[in-house]
Amino acid sequence: MGCIAPSGSPVITPAPQIVYVTVTTPVPVPPSTLRTPVSLPTPQITQLTGNGNDVRKLTTTGYGIRIFTMTNSGNSNFVVGLKDEKGNLMYLLADEIGPWGGSTSKSLDPGTYYIDVKARGSWTIDIQSP
């Protein structure tokens, strides 16, 4: 409530305000917890080129994802299958008609594989491994 001033007019006293203050204190980071830059290995790329039907051997020495980037310049079917060492189809990597380009990735264990290409025309397959 206000008080009466000597002049007879009321005096208004404002209500107290609450002020919040945030104080940030820097925390030192010990040198042992700082991150050290790591260089990543350069990916290895196996390049295959051909014309028409072909079967190529692929040997992998480590586990991991392989990226298959393929192109076809022929005007007919382009089918690429990845087979295991016994010749059993594991993955169909491409099944397209006409000129085409695309990529797919597959996780492979170390071992021997075969890339079976059915095409009429020239094609390329780049296999990128970690």
N, C-alpha and C positions, 0 to 999 in steps of 0.2 A: 504494500500500500504506500501511497505517497504521503508526504508531510505537507503541512500548510506553510508556505513561505511567509515571511513577515509582511509582504505586500498584499497578502490575502489570496494570491493565486496558488493553486496546488502545484507541487513539485512531483514529477514522475520519476521514480527510481527504476531503472531497467533491471530485469531479472538477470541473475548471474548466468554466464554462458560457460559451457563445458568445452574445452579445447583438448583434442587428442594429439599427441606428438609421437611420431615414430622416429626412433633413433637407430640408424644402421651402423653397426660396428664391423669394419672389415676383419675377415678371418684369414690369417696367413695359411697358405697351402704348403705343406712340407714338400720339398723337392722330390721325394720318393713317390708321390702320388701324381705327378705331372705326366701327361701322356707323351710318349716318344713316337715320332712319325715312323711308320712302317712302309717299306717299299713293297708293292705287290708284284708278283711274278708276271712276266710278259706272257700273254696267252700265246699258245702255239696254234698255228693254222695249217691244216693239211689240205692241199688243193688237188682236186680231181677234175679232169676235163675229159670229155669223150664225145663220140658221135655214134648214135644208135645204141643198141643193146650192149650191156657190159656188166661184168661182176668184178668188184674190186675188194681186195682184202684190207681190213682196218684192224690194227693192233693197238690196244690201249694199255697203258702201263699204270694208270692210277684211277682211283674212283672219282666220280664227279659228273657234272653237267657238260654235255657236248652240244654245241649249237651248230645245226646243219643249215647252211644258206645255199639255196639251189636256184639255178636258172635253166630254162629250156627255150631254145629258139625254134624248135620244130612246130609243125602245124597239126600234129597228131597227139596221141596219148603220151603222157610223161608220168611214169610210175617209178617211185624209188622206195625200195623196201630194205630194212635193216634186218639181217638174219644172224642167228647165233652161229657158233663154230660147227654145228651139226647141219646147218642149212635151214633151220626152222625160222619162219618169219616172226620177228619180235615186234617190230613197229613198221607201219606204213608211213613213210616220211612225206611222200607227195603222191597225189593221184589227180592229175590235171590234164586238160586238153588244150593244145595250142601253146603259143609263147606264154611263158609264165616265170615268175620269180617269187621266192618266199623263203621263210625260215621257220624252223621248229627246233625245240630242244628236248633232249632225252638224257636221263641219268644212266651212266654206264659203269659197270665194274671193270676191273682189269681183265683183258682177255682178247680173243680173236673174234672178229665179226666180219660179215660180208655185206657190201652195199650192192644190191641188185637193181640195175637201172634198165628200164624198158622205155625206149625212146626212138623217134625217127627225127633225127636232126642233132645238132650239137647241144651240149649241156655242160654245166659246171656244178660242182659241189665243193663248198668250203666247209671244213669241219674245224671248229674252234674249241680248244680244250684249255682248261685252267692251267 
